[in-house]
Amino acid sequence: MSSSGMDSAPVFRILRGNPEDAELAALVAVLTAAASAAPPAVTPARPAWSPLAAPTWRTSTLR
């Protein structure tokens, strides 16, 4: 990285058209938000021996 804290290579390029400053700002805001979004939390699967696991057997009918 350079001394200013930013890379000198562009991250994206405009290939066609002449976007206005507001359009470029909107694009940068969307890309920044997408890059900084946290990944969805993954819930770990419960092991079969866990007391909170879904029961796969029935209790005795001889109660």
Gaussian input, Z-matrix of N, CA and C with variables (Angstrom, degrees):
# hf/3-21g

backbone

0 1
 N
 C     1     B1
 C     2     B2     1     A1
 N     3     B3     2     A2     1     D1
 C     4     B4     3     A3     2     D2
 C     5     B5     4     A4     3     D3
 N     6     B6     5     A5     4     D4
 C     7     B7     6     A6     5     D5
 C     8     B8     7     A7     6     D6
 N     9     B9     8     A8     7     D7
 C    10    B10     9     A9     8     D8
 C    11    B11    10    A10     9     D9
 N    12    B12    11    A11    10    D10
 C    13    B13    12    A12    11    D11
 C    14    B14    13    A13    12    D12
 N    15    B15    14    A14    13    D13
 C    16    B16    15    A15    14    D14
 C    17    B17    16    A16    15    D15
 N    18    B18    17    A17    16    D16
 C    19    B19    18    A18    17    D17
 C    20    B20    19    A19    18    D18
 N    21    B21    20    A20    19    D19
 C    22    B22    21    A21    20    D20
 C    23    B23    22    A22    21    D21
 N    24    B24    23    A23    22    D22
 C    25    B25    24    A24    23    D23
 C    26    B26    25    A25    24    D24
 N    27    B27    26    A26    25    D25
 C    28    B28    27    A27    26    D26
 C    29    B29    28    A28    27    D27
 N    30    B30    29    A29    28    D28
 C    31    B31    30    A30    29    D29
 C    32    B32    31    A31    30    D30
 N    33    B33    32    A32    31    D31
 C    34    B34    33    A33    32    D32
 C    35    B35    34    A34    33    D33
 N    36    B36    35    A35    34    D34
 C    37    B37    36    A36    35    D35
 C    38    B38    37    A37    36    D36
 N    39    B39    38    A38    37    D37
 C    40    B40    39    A39    38    D38
 C    41    B41    40    A40    39    D39
 N    42    B42    41    A41    40    D40
 C    43    B43    42    A42    41    D41
 C    44    B44    43    A43    42    D42
 N    45    B45    44    A44    43    D43
 C    46    B46    45    A45    44    D44
 C    47    B47    46    A46    45    D45
 N    48    B48    47    A47    46    D46
 C    49    B49    48    A48    47    D47
 C    50    B50    49    A49    48    D48
 N    51    B51    50    A50    49    D49
 C    52    B52    51    A51    50    D50
 C    53    B53    52    A52    51    D51
 N    54    B54    53    A53    52    D52
 C    55    B55    54    A54    53    D53
 C    56    B56    55    A55    54    D54
 N    57    B57    56    A56    55    D55
 C    58    B58    57    A57    56    D56
 C    59    B59    58    A58    57    D57
 N    60    B60    59    A59    58    D58
 C    61    B61    60    A60    59    D59
 C    62    B62    61    A61    60    D60
 N    63    B63    62    A62    61    D61
 C    64    B64    63    A63    62    D62
 C    65    B65    64    A64    63    D63
 N    66    B66    65    A65    64    D64
 C    67    B67    66    A66    65    D65
 C    68    B68    67    A67    66    D66
 N    69    B69    68    A68    67    D67
 C    70    B70    69    A69    68    D68
 C    71    B71    70    A70    69    D69
 N    72    B72    71    A71    70    D70
 C    73    B73    72    A72    71    D71
 C    74    B74    73    A73    72    D72
 N    75    B75    74    A74    73    D73
 C    76    B76    75    A75    74    D74
 C    77    B77    76    A76    75    D75
 N    78    B78    77    A77    76    D76
 C    79    B79    78    A78    77    D77
 C    80    B80    79    A79    78    D78
 N    81    B81    80    A80    79    D79
 C    82    B82    81    A81    80    D80
 C    83    B83    82    A82    81    D81
 N    84    B84    83    A83    82    D82
 C    85    B85    84    A84    83    D83
 C    86    B86    85    A85    84    D84
 N    87    B87    86    A86    85    D85
 C    88    B88    87    A87    86    D86
 C    89    B89    88    A88    87    D87
 N    90    B90    89    A89    88    D88
 C    91    B91    90    A90    89    D89
 C    92    B92    91    A91    90    D90
 N    93    B93    92    A92    91    D91
 C    94    B94    93    A93    92    D92
 C    95    B95    94    A94    93    D93
 N    96    B96    95    A95    94    D94
 C    97    B97    96    A96    95    D95
 C    98    B98    97    A97    96    D96
 N    99    B99    98    A98    97    D97
 C   100   B100    99    A99    98    D98
 C   101   B101   100   A100    99    D99
 N   102   B102   101   A101   100   D100
 C   103   B103   102   A102   101   D101
 C   104   B104   103   A103   102   D102
 N   105   B105   104   A104   103   D103
 C   106   B106   105   A105   104   D104
 C   107   B107   106   A106   105   D105
 N   108   B108   107   A107   106   D106
 C   109   B109   108   A108   107   D107
 C   110   B110   109   A109   108   D108
 N   111   B111   110   A110   109   D109
 C   112   B112   111   A111   110   D110
 C   113   B113   112   A112   111   D111
 N   114   B114   113   A113   112   D112
 C   115   B115   114   A114   113   D113
 C   116   B116   115   A115   114   D114
 N   117   B117   116   A116   115   D115
 C   118   B118   117   A117   116   D116
 C   119   B119   118   A118   117   D117
 N   120   B120   119   A119   118   D118
 C   121   B121   120   A120   119   D119
 C   122   B122   121   A121   120   D120
 N   123   B123   122   A122   121   D121
 C   124   B124   123   A123   122   D122
 C   125   B125   124   A124   123   D123
 N   126   B126   125   A125   124   D124
 C   127   B127   126   A126   125   D125
 C   128   B128   127   A127   126   D126
 N   129   B129   128   A128   127   D127
 C   130   B130   129   A129   128   D128
 C   131   B131   130   A130   129   D129
 N   132   B132   131   A131   130   D130
 C   133   B133   132   A132   131   D131
 C   134   B134   133   A133   132   D132
 N   135   B135   134   A134   133   D133
 C   136   B136   135   A135   134   D134
 C   137   B137   136   A136   135   D135
 N   138   B138   137   A137   136   D136
 C   139   B139   138   A138   137   D137
 C   140   B140   139   A139   138   D138
 N   141   B141   140   A140   139   D139
 C   142   B142   141   A141   140   D140
 C   143   B143   142   A142   141   D141
 N   144   B144   143   A143   142   D142
 C   145   B145   144   A144   143   D143
 C   146   B146   145   A145   144   D144
 N   147   B147   146   A146   145   D145
 C   148   B148   147   A147   146   D146
 C   149   B149   148   A148   147   D147
 N   150   B150   149   A149   148   D148
 C   151   B151   150   A150   149   D149
 C   152   B152   151   A151   150   D150
 N   153   B153   152   A152   151   D151
 C   154   B154   153   A153   152   D152
 C   155   B155   154   A154   153   D153
 N   156   B156   155   A155   154   D154
 C   157   B157   156   A156   155   D155
 C   158   B158   157   A157   156   D156
 N   159   B159   158   A158   157   D157
 C   160   B160   159   A159   158   D158
 C   161   B161   160   A160   159   D159
 N   162   B162   161   A161   160   D160
 C   163   B163   162   A162   161   D161
 C   164   B164   163   A163   162   D162
 N   165   B165   164   A164   163   D163
 C   166   B166   165   A165   164   D164
 C   167   B167   166   A166   165   D165
 N   168   B168   167   A167   166   D166
 C   169   B169   168   A168   167   D167
 C   170   B170   169   A169   168   D168
 N   171   B171   170   A170   169   D169
 C   172   B172   171   A171   170   D170
 C   173   B173   172   A172   171   D171
 N   174   B174   173   A173   172   D172
 C   175   B175   174   A174   173   D173
 C   176   B176   175   A175   174   D174
 N   177   B177   176   A176   175   D175
 C   178   B178   177   A177   176   D176
 C   179   B179   178   A178   177   D177
 N   180   B180   179   A179   178   D178
 C   181   B181   180   A180   179   D179
 C   182   B182   181   A181   180   D180
 N   183   B183   182   A182   181   D181
 C   184   B184   183   A183   182   D182
 C   185   B185   184   A184   183   D183
 N   186   B186   185   A185   184   D184
 C   187   B187   186   A186   185   D185
 C   188   B188   187   A187   186   D186

   B1=1.4365
   B2=1.5222
   B3=1.2914
   B4=1.4590
   B5=1.5244
   B6=1.3166
   B7=1.4658
   B8=1.5260
   B9=1.3447
   B10=1.4663
   B11=1.5236
   B12=1.3434
   B13=1.4558
   B14=1.5197
   B15=1.3290
   B16=1.4589
   B17=1.5239
   B18=1.3289
   B19=1.4593
   B20=1.5206
   B21=1.3131
   B22=1.4575
   B23=1.5247
   B24=1.3333
   B25=1.4639
   B26=1.5274
   B27=1.3364
   B28=1.4763
   B29=1.5231
   B30=1.3140
   B31=1.4496
   B32=1.5272
   B33=1.3215
   B34=1.4614
   B35=1.5198
   B36=1.3488
   B37=1.4642
   B38=1.5236
   B39=1.3151
   B40=1.4600
   B41=1.5290
   B42=1.3292
   B43=1.4595
   B44=1.5200
   B45=1.3321
   B46=1.4595
   B47=1.5062
   B48=1.3006
   B49=1.4574
   B50=1.5074
   B51=1.3094
   B52=1.4542
   B53=1.5232
   B54=1.3532
   B55=1.4675
   B56=1.5216
   B57=1.3102
   B58=1.4623
   B59=1.5300
   B60=1.3118
   B61=1.4624
   B62=1.5317
   B63=1.3329
   B64=1.4647
   B65=1.5244
   B66=1.3324
   B67=1.4616
   B68=1.5296
   B69=1.3188
   B70=1.4663
   B71=1.5255
   B72=1.3120
   B73=1.4671
   B74=1.5231
   B75=1.3331
   B76=1.4625
   B77=1.5279
   B78=1.3155
   B79=1.4571
   B80=1.5247
   B81=1.3109
   B82=1.4626
   B83=1.5252
   B84=1.3194
   B85=1.4642
   B86=1.5251
   B87=1.3230
   B88=1.4691
   B89=1.5260
   B90=1.3234
   B91=1.4612
   B92=1.5278
   B93=1.3210
   B94=1.4629
   B95=1.5212
   B96=1.3232
   B97=1.4619
   B98=1.5250
   B99=1.3237
   B100=1.4591
   B101=1.5259
   B102=1.3145
   B103=1.4658
   B104=1.5194
   B105=1.3270
   B106=1.4581
   B107=1.5219
   B108=1.3229
   B109=1.4639
   B110=1.5315
   B111=1.3217
   B112=1.4555
   B113=1.5263
   B114=1.3193
   B115=1.4659
   B116=1.5268
   B117=1.3134
   B118=1.4710
   B119=1.5262
   B120=1.3184
   B121=1.4616
   B122=1.5259
   B123=1.2976
   B124=1.4564
   B125=1.5171
   B126=1.3196
   B127=1.4505
   B128=1.5280
   B129=1.3050
   B130=1.4636
   B131=1.5256
   B132=1.3071
   B133=1.4586
   B134=1.5219
   B135=1.3122
   B136=1.4595
   B137=1.5288
   B138=1.3074
   B139=1.4597
   B140=1.5257
   B141=1.3122
   B142=1.4651
   B143=1.5217
   B144=1.3109
   B145=1.4547
   B146=1.5280
   B147=1.3166
   B148=1.4553
   B149=1.5288
   B150=1.3459
   B151=1.4690
   B152=1.5321
   B153=1.3174
   B154=1.4582
   B155=1.5287
   B156=1.3240
   B157=1.4580
   B158=1.5315
   B159=1.3176
   B160=1.4639
   B161=1.5275
   B162=1.3328
   B163=1.4677
   B164=1.5302
   B165=1.3142
   B166=1.4695
   B167=1.5207
   B168=1.3202
   B169=1.4546
   B170=1.5051
   B171=1.2929
   B172=1.4592
   B173=1.5293
   B174=1.3089
   B175=1.4648
   B176=1.5151
   B177=1.2644
   B178=1.4589
   B179=1.5291
   B180=1.2961
   B181=1.4778
   B182=1.5224
   B183=1.3515
   B184=1.4500
   B185=1.5254
   B186=1.2363
   B187=1.4605
   B188=1.4826
   A1=109.66
   A2=113.37
   A3=118.25
   A4=110.17
   A5=115.59
   A6=119.48
   A7=112.52
   A8=117.69
   A9=119.84
   A10=112.11
   A11=117.43
   A12=120.38
   A13=113.23
   A14=117.86
   A15=121.25
   A16=109.06
   A17=116.15
   A18=120.42
   A19=109.67
   A20=117.14
   A21=119.99
   A22=111.82
   A23=118.18
   A24=121.49
   A25=109.83
   A26=117.56
   A27=119.19
   A28=111.06
   A29=115.79
   A30=121.15
   A31=110.34
   A32=117.25
   A33=122.00
   A34=108.53
   A35=114.63
   A36=120.36
   A37=109.32
   A38=116.52
   A39=122.77
   A40=106.10
   A41=116.41
   A42=120.20
   A43=112.99
   A44=116.98
   A45=120.91
   A46=110.48
   A47=115.19
   A48=120.10
   A49=112.70
   A50=113.78
   A51=121.34
   A52=107.83
   A53=117.58
   A54=119.60
   A55=111.77
   A56=114.50
   A57=120.59
   A58=109.29
   A59=115.93
   A60=120.90
   A61=111.53
   A62=117.22
   A63=120.91
   A64=111.04
   A65=117.59
   A66=120.64
   A67=110.94
   A68=117.03
   A69=120.06
   A70=111.22
   A71=116.78
   A72=120.54
   A73=110.69
   A74=116.84
   A75=120.37
   A76=110.61
   A77=117.25
   A78=121.04
   A79=111.03
   A80=117.20
   A81=121.30
   A82=110.25
   A83=117.83
   A84=120.94
   A85=110.94
   A86=117.27
   A87=120.47
   A88=110.41
   A89=117.67
   A90=120.20
   A91=111.63
   A92=117.16
   A93=120.54
   A94=111.00
   A95=116.95
   A96=120.29
   A97=111.28
   A98=117.52
   A99=120.96
   A100=110.91
   A101=117.27
   A102=120.83
   A103=112.03
   A104=117.88
   A105=120.28
   A106=113.33
   A107=117.52
   A108=120.47
   A109=109.35
   A110=116.09
   A111=121.12
   A112=109.80
   A113=117.25
   A114=118.87
   A115=109.89
   A116=117.73
   A117=119.64
   A118=110.59
   A119=115.13
   A120=120.28
   A121=109.93
   A122=115.78
   A123=121.03
   A124=108.14
   A125=116.41
   A126=119.77
   A127=108.25
   A128=117.06
   A129=118.84
   A130=110.42
   A131=115.13
   A132=120.12
   A133=109.16
   A134=117.14
   A135=120.07
   A136=108.85
   A137=117.71
   A138=119.52
   A139=110.62
   A140=116.14
   A141=121.14
   A142=111.87
   A143=119.15
   A144=121.80
   A145=112.55
   A146=117.68
   A147=120.98
   A148=110.06
   A149=116.85
   A150=118.35
   A151=112.05
   A152=117.32
   A153=120.00
   A154=112.61
   A155=116.88
   A156=119.93
   A157=108.91
   A158=116.11
   A159=120.47
   A160=109.60
   A161=117.81
   A162=119.06
   A163=111.29
   A164=115.21
   A165=119.97
   A166=110.87
   A167=117.13
   A168=121.30
   A169=108.81
   A170=116.36
   A171=120.44
   A172=110.12
   A173=114.92
   A174=118.00
   A175=109.41
   A176=115.80
   A177=121.24
   A178=111.02
   A179=116.50
   A180=121.21
   A181=110.78
   A182=117.56
   A183=121.19
   A184=112.41
   A185=119.59
   A186=121.79
   A187=112.23
   D1=154.15
   D2=178.51
   D3=-80.32
   D4=176.40
   D5=-178.10
   D6=-67.49
   D7=-21.88
   D8=179.26
   D9=-80.58
   D10=-7.85
   D11=178.53
   D12=92.10
   D13=4.67
   D14=-179.47
   D15=-124.23
   D16=146.56
   D17=176.08
   D18=-71.68
   D19=152.00
   D20=179.82
   D21=-83.29
   D22=-20.47
   D23=179.19
   D24=-78.17
   D25=138.39
   D26=179.13
   D27=-69.79
   D28=146.90
   D29=178.67
   D30=-82.48
   D31=-36.42
   D32=175.79
   D33=-145.84
   D34=160.20
   D35=-179.71
   D36=-128.25
   D37=148.09
   D38=173.49
   D39=-90.11
   D40=116.05
   D41=-175.94
   D42=-88.53
   D43=-31.04
   D44=-179.43
   D45=-139.63
   D46=155.87
   D47=174.54
   D48=85.42
   D49=-179.22
   D50=-179.55
   D51=-135.53
   D52=82.40
   D53=-175.92
   D54=-69.47
   D55=148.29
   D56=176.50
   D57=-80.08
   D58=166.69
   D59=-179.25
   D60=-59.45
   D61=-39.64
   D62=-179.58
   D63=-65.74
   D64=-37.17
   D65=178.50
   D66=-67.29
   D67=-41.51
   D68=176.90
   D69=-65.63
   D70=-38.96
   D71=178.19
   D72=-63.37
   D73=-40.44
   D74=178.26
   D75=-65.03
   D76=-41.75
   D77=178.64
   D78=-62.83
   D79=-45.05
   D80=179.37
   D81=-63.90
   D82=-39.39
   D83=179.28
   D84=-64.00
   D85=-42.03
   D86=179.83
   D87=-66.80
   D88=-44.73
   D89=-179.82
   D90=-65.74
   D91=-37.42
   D92=177.87
   D93=-66.35
   D94=-42.83
   D95=179.03
   D96=-64.88
   D97=-39.63
   D98=179.32
   D99=-66.92
   D100=-37.19
   D101=-178.92
   D102=-73.19
   D103=-30.75
   D104=-176.44
   D105=-95.63
   D106=-1.26
   D107=-179.77
   D108=-67.20
   D109=135.81
   D110=179.61
   D111=-73.90
   D112=141.78
   D113=176.56
   D114=-67.38
   D115=152.14
   D116=-179.67
   D117=-62.99
   D118=143.46
   D119=179.61
   D120=-69.71
   D121=136.36
   D122=179.46
   D123=-100.56
   D124=123.30
   D125=178.07
   D126=-84.70
   D127=126.58
   D128=-179.40
   D129=-69.34
   D130=144.41
   D131=177.69
   D132=-72.30
   D133=140.88
   D134=179.29
   D135=-81.21
   D136=139.83
   D137=176.55
   D138=-68.02
   D139=156.62
   D140=-176.11
   D141=-63.61
   D142=-26.82
   D143=-178.01
   D144=-83.32
   D145=-4.98
   D146=-178.39
   D147=-67.74
   D148=138.68
   D149=178.20
   D150=-67.19
   D151=-15.58
   D152=179.19
   D153=-93.52
   D154=-1.16
   D155=178.93
   D156=-70.84
   D157=155.57
   D158=179.92
   D159=-63.86
   D160=131.31
   D161=-179.30
   D162=-67.81
   D163=134.39
   D164=178.99
   D165=-111.09
   D166=3.11
   D167=178.79
   D168=-131.56
   D169=162.43
   D170=-179.61
   D171=-104.98
   D172=153.53
   D173=176.83
   D174=-73.56
   D175=164.72
   D176=-176.66
   D177=-63.89
   D178=142.96
   D179=176.89
   D180=-89.47
   D181=1.84
   D182=-178.12
   D183=-93.76
   D184=32.65
   D185=-179.29
   D186=-73.96

